[in-house]
């Protein structure tokens, strides 16, 4: 296998890490919004549904912010290594 092909595979393997983090955060935000739109879906207690909805939206946004931080680190590493 050529070195350029190995570099491309390595770059996208590194990028898959933060793409996975973005997808996890987006999934949590989506779950939270779905819980807030249809509050009777999970439990019969309305307060618990709202708490779970807001909690997962907040946690999802925190994970997305972590994903942006990880993206910056990975892209900086790729530029430093000249891959």
N, C-alpha and C positions, 0 to 999 in steps of 0.2 A: 504494500500500500504506500502511496506517495505521502510525503510529509505534509503537503498542502491539504490532502484529504483527511489526514489525521488531525490537523489543526482545525479544520472545519467541524469535524465530529466533536472534538474537545470543546470548542467554543459553544456549540449548541447543547452539549451536556452541561456545561456551566450555566448557560441561560435557562435550561429546563428547571433548574433549582428555583430561580425567582419567579418563573412563570407558574410553577406549582404553588408558590406562596400567594401570588395574585389570585389564582383560581380558588384557593381555600378561603381567602378573605371575601371574594365575591360571592362564594357559596353561602358564607355566614350572613352576609348582608342580605342576600336574597331570602334566606330562611327567616331572618328577622322581619323583613318587610311582609313576607307571606303570613307570618304569625300576627302581625299588626292588622293586616287587611281582613283576615278571617280569624277573629280572636277565639272562637269556640272550637278550633280545630284540634288543639293539643289536650287541653284540660278543661274542666268545667269552671274552674276558678279564673275569673276575668283578670284579676290582679297578677296572677302568676303568668298568664299569657302575655300581658304587657311587659312584665319584667323580663321574660325570656326573649321577647321581641327586641326590646331596647338593648338588652345585654348582648344579644348576638349581633345586632347592628354595630354597637360600639366595639365589640371584640373584632368584628370583621374589618372595620376601618383601621383598627390598630394593626392588624395583620397586614393590611394593604400598605400601611406606612412602613412597616418592617420590610415588606417586599420592595418598596422604592429604595430603602437604604441598602438592601442586599443587591439590588440592580446596579446601583452606583458603584459598589465595591467590585462586582463582577466585571462590569464594563471597564472600570479603571485597570483591573488586573489584565484584561484582554489587551488593552492598549499598551500597557507596560511590557507585556511579553511579546507584543507584535505578532499576534496569532492571526 
